[in-house]
C-alpha cells in the first residue's frame, strides 16, 4: 500500500512525524566528491604533460609508465564526471527507478581502464626495458619532474581527503572505502594514493639506475608501478562490483528506518526490512510491518502514510518506500533471514536507552 510518489522532504523534530525519530546522516544532493574529481583531473593533466616531456628527454621507462598512468587517471576522472552527469537524468518508463546506478557503472569502467591502460602497459614497458636496457639521459630532469609531480599529487590527495572527511565521520579509511555508497571519493583516493606510491617507485628506480649505471632498475621500477596499479584496480573493481549488484543501507541507516517506522502508534513492529541503494543518494526501502488485527483499511492506510513520512524525515535519501501491512506472528519469524535481522536492528541510542530502563527496573 505504500507509495513512492511524494518527493522526499526533510522534516524537523518539531514537525508532525518528526518527533522522537533519530535523524540518519545522508549525502546531500548528488553527493560530495565533485571538487575532488575536478582537482584530480587538473593535476593529472598537468602531470601527464610534464612526464611525457621528461620521458622524451630522459628515455626513462619509469617516467613513461608514470605518464601513461597520469593519462589513464585523467580519463578516469572524465568518466566519473560523465557518470555523475548521466545519473541525474529523470526516470523513464524503461528505467522507472532512475539512473543513479550509472555512477557505479562508470566507476567500474574506471577500474578496468586503470588495469588495462595503466597496469598492463607499465608491466609490458618495464619488461621490455629489462630485456633491452637503454641508458638514461639527463637524470636531473627526471628527478625534477618527479619532484614536481609528487607535490601536485599531494595537493590532489589533500583535496580528496578534505572532501572525504565531510562524510567519513569516525570510520577508518579502509572502512570508508569499503562502505562508501558514492563511488567518486573512494576512486579518487585510491588513484591518488597509487599515484604517489607510483611516483616514489619511479624515483627509486631512476635513482638506483643512475647510481649503479644499470638501467635494468629503471625497467624494474616500471614493473613495480604496473603491479601496484593492478592491485588498486582489483580493489576498486571489487567494490564497484558490489555496488552494481546492489548493496543495502548501512547498519545505522537501517536502524534509523526501523526506529522511524516504529515511532508511531500505528505500527506494532517491523517484521521484515530490505533496503537497496539504486544510486548513491537514492535508497529503496521495502518493509513488512505489523498492524493490529482489528485495524480498518482506512486506519492502516493512514498509518502507512504516516510511517513513510517518518522514514523520509529520518533518512531523506529514502525516495522509494514500499510498506506492506501484515499480522505479526512470532512463530513464523526466521532469525537467520537477513531481512528479519535488519528489522530487529536498533540504533546505539535505542540500545543505551533500553539498558538504562532495564537498570532502573532492577531491584536495589
Residue pairs with C-beta under 8 A, 6 or more apart in sequence:
1 300
1 301
1 304
1 323
1 324
1 325
2 304
2 307
2 308
2 321
2 322
2 323
2 324
3 308
3 321
3 322
4 319
4 320
4 321
4 322
6 308
6 312
7 319
8 312
8 316
8 317
8 318
8 319
9 312
9 313
9 316
10 312
10 313
10 316
11 17
11 18
11 309
11 310
11 312
11 313
12 18
12 313
13 19
13 20
13 21
13 23
15 313
16 309
17 264
17 306
17 309
17 310
17 313
18 310
18 313
19 263
20 263
21 256
21 259
21 260
21 263
21 310
21 313
21 314
22 256
22 259
22 260
22 314
22 347
22 349
22 350
23 256
23 313
23 314
24 252
24 253
24 256
24 257
24 314
24 315
25 167
25 169
25 252
26 253
26 281
26 315
26 316
26 317
27 167
27 181
27 182
27 280
27 281
27 317
28 281
29 281
30 84
30 87
30 88
30 281
31 182
31 184
31 280
31 281
32 163
32 166
32 167
32 182
32 185
33 163
33 182
33 184
33 185
33 188
34 81
34 84
34 184
35 159
35 163
36 156
36 159
36 160
36 162
36 163
36 164
36 184
36 185
36 188
37 77
37 80
37 81
37 84
37 184
37 188
38 77
38 81
39 155
39 156
39 159
39 160
40 73
40 77
40 156
40 159
40 160
40 188
40 191
40 192
41 74
41 77
41 78
41 81
43 152
43 153
43 155
43 156
44 70
44 71
44 73
44 74
44 77
44 156
44 195
45 70
45 74
46 152
47 70
47 148
47 149
47 152
47 153
48 67
48 70
48 71
48 73
48 74
50 145
50 148
50 149
51 63
51 64
51 66
51 67
51 70
51 145
51 149
52 67
53 145
54 60
54 63
54 67
54 141
54 142
54 144
54 145
55 63
55 64
55 67
57 137
57 138
57 141
58 136
58 137
58 138
58 139
58 141
58 142
59 134
59 135
59 136
59 137
60 136
60 139
60 142
60 202
60 206
60 218
61 125
61 126
61 128
61 129
61 134
61 218
61 219
61 221
61 222
62 126
62 142
62 201
62 202
62 205
62 206
62 218
62 221
62 222
62 225
63 142
63 145
63 146
63 202
63 206
64 125
64 222
65 121
65 122
65 125
65 126
65 198
65 202
65 221
65 222
65 225
65 226
66 146
66 149
66 198
66 199
66 202
66 225
68 117
68 118
68 121
68 122
68 125
69 118
69 122
69 194
69 195
69 198
69 225
69 229
70 149
70 195
71 117
72 113
72 114
72 117
72 118
73 114
73 118
73 191
73 195
75 113
75 117
76 110
76 113
76 114
76 187
76 191
77 188
79 106
79 107
79 109
79 110
79 113
80 103
80 106
80 107
80 110
80 183
80 184
80 187
80 188
82 106
83 102
83 103
83 104
83 105
83 106
83 107
83 183
84 103
84 184
86 99
86 102
86 106
87 98
87 99
87 100
87 101
87 102
87 103
87 279
88 99
89 98
89 99
90 98
91 97
91 98
91 99
97 278
97 282
97 284
97 320
98 278
98 279
98 282
99 279
100 277
100 278
100 279
100 280
100 281
100 282
101 243
101 244
101 278
101 279
103 182
103 183
103 184
103 279
103 280
104 183
104 240
104 243
104 244
104 279
105 244
107 183
107 184
107 187
107 236
107 240
107 243
108 237
108 240
108 241
108 244
110 187
110 236
110 240
111 233
111 234
111 236
111 237
111 240
112 233
112 237
114 191
114 194
114 229
114 232
114 233
114 236
115 229
115 230
115 233
115 234
115 237
118 226
118 229
118 233
119 226
119 227
119 229
119 230
119 233
120 226
120 230
121 226
122 222
122 223
122 225
122 226
122 229
123 222
123 223
123 226
123 227
123 230
124 226
125 219
125 222
126 219
126 220
126 221
126 222
126 223
126 224
126 225
126 226
127 219
127 223
128 219
129 215
129 216
129 218
129 219
129 222
130 216
130 219
130 220
130 223
131 219
133 214
133 215
133 216
133 218
133 219
134 215
135 215
136 142
136 206
136 209
136 210
136 215
136 218
139 206
139 209
139 210
142 206
143 203
143 206
143 207
146 199
146 202
146 203
146 206
149 199
150 196
150 199
150 200
150 203
153 192
153 195
153 196
153 199
154 196
156 188
156 192
156 195
157 189
157 192
157 193
157 196
160 185
160 188
160 189
160 192
161 189
163 185
164 176
164 185
164 189
167 180
167 182
167 185
168 176
171 179
173 189
176 186
177 186
177 189
177 190
177 235
177 239
178 239
179 250
180 186
181 243
181 247
181 277
181 280
182 280
182 281
183 239
183 240
183 243
183 280
186 236
186 239
187 236
190 232
190 235
190 236
191 232
193 232
194 228
194 229
194 232
197 228
198 225
198 228
198 229
201 221
201 224
201 225
201 228
202 221
202 222
202 225
204 221
205 217
205 218
205 219
205 220
205 221
205 222
205 224
206 218
206 221
208 214
208 217
208 221
209 215
209 216
209 217
209 218
209 221
243 277
246 276
246 277
246 278
247 276
247 277
248 254
248 274
248 275
248 276
248 277
248 342
249 257
249 275
249 277
249 283
249 315
251 345
252 347
253 275
253 283
253 315
254 273
254 275
254 342
254 345
255 345
255 346
255 347
255 350
256 314
256 315
256 347
257 273
257 275
257 285
257 287
257 311
257 314
257 315
257 318
258 270
258 273
258 342
258 343
258 344
258 345
258 346
259 314
259 346
259 347
259 350
260 307
260 310
260 311
260 313
260 314
260 315
261 267
261 270
261 287
261 289
261 307
261 310
261 311
261 323
262 269
262 270
263 310
264 303
264 306
264 307
264 310
266 291
266 299
266 300
266 302
266 303
266 304
266 306
266 307
267 289
267 290
267 291
267 303
267 307
268 289
268 290
268 291
268 292
268 328
269 289
269 290
269 328
269 343
270 287
270 288
270 289
270 290
270 343
271 287
271 288
271 289
271 290
271 326
271 328
271 333
271 340
271 343
272 287
272 288
272 337
272 339
272 340
272 342
272 343
273 285
273 286
273 287
273 288
273 339
273 342
273 343
273 345
274 285
274 286
274 287
274 339
274 342
275 283
275 284
275 285
275 286
275 342
276 283
276 284
276 286
277 283
277 284
278 284
278 320
281 317
282 317
282 319
282 320
283 315
283 317
283 318
283 319
283 320
284 318
284 319
284 320
284 321
284 322
285 311
285 315
285 318
285 320
285 321
285 322
286 322
286 323
286 324
287 322
287 323
287 324
287 343
288 323
288 324
288 325
288 326
289 304
289 307
289 323
289 324
289 325
289 326
290 325
290 326
290 327
290 328
291 300
291 303
291 325
291 326
291 327
293 327
295 303
300 325
303 325
304 323
304 325
307 323
308 321
308 323
311 318
311 321
312 318
312 321
333 340
334 340
335 341
346 354
